[in-house]
């Protein structure tokens, strides 16, 4: 991941209203989240907007994650009986919508983690070619996500599986923001990690977590199953824990690490929900 063009070490963004007021701030943050998390085109006016370079979009990550999750859930709802094919299609749709951004971060981080020293780790991370570690990580994580999603669909139905995917996608983006706030002191000296960490304060991370919690709770209520919310909370905790381990193992917080955190958290949430729905009781 790279910082948006024209972005400097600007003031933290998120909860303070700028010259355009609260509505203008919300618009800039939402546009920033769309640019960072999706490949949806935006009108050129958004990019040129005053203050746009300072907007991290973090506070809107759960909302844009919900949109991405809804789009990805379409194959599950329309082709729910075709498991695991519809689960794989759902993940493929999300990869297309996001430009496989977080999968790329996962692969680069895995390659870096397997390097014998920090210098070669950075070289492996920045190498556009996917190494053996990255390839294995991609295969395993996507397989885990698809298998867990298919398990939920088979056990509880396609609509519930769609809800699980939606919660997982929202939680993954939210945990990336929370991890950034928790690990700001380990941010890389430059690149996207430095740019993003300079703009994500604890208050922004808290607001993002609250929005994600409201979205997850609403989905659980609408589908009448608290297990979805429970799986989301467990998966979020696992994602935060793994994010901390990645940062300490790598010795820094960078954009690729955040991409890895997103994907690992999505997998953790889906696995947790699958366990909640399928674990034998008694």
Secondary structure, DSSP 8 states (H G I E B T S, - for coil): ----TT--S----SSS-BTTHHHHHHHHHHHHHHHHH------HHHHHSTTGGG---GGGHHHHHHHHHHHHHHHHHHSTTSTTHHHHHHHHHHHHHHTTHHHHHHHHHHHHHTSSSHHHHHHHHH-SS--HHHHHHHHHHHHHHHHHHHHHHHHH-HHHHHHHHHHHHHHHHHHHHHHHHHTGGGB-SSHHHHHHHTT--HHHHHHHHHHHHHHHHHHHHHHT-HHHHHHHHHHHHHHHHHHHHHHHHHTSB-HHHHHHHHHHHHHHHHHHHHHHHH----
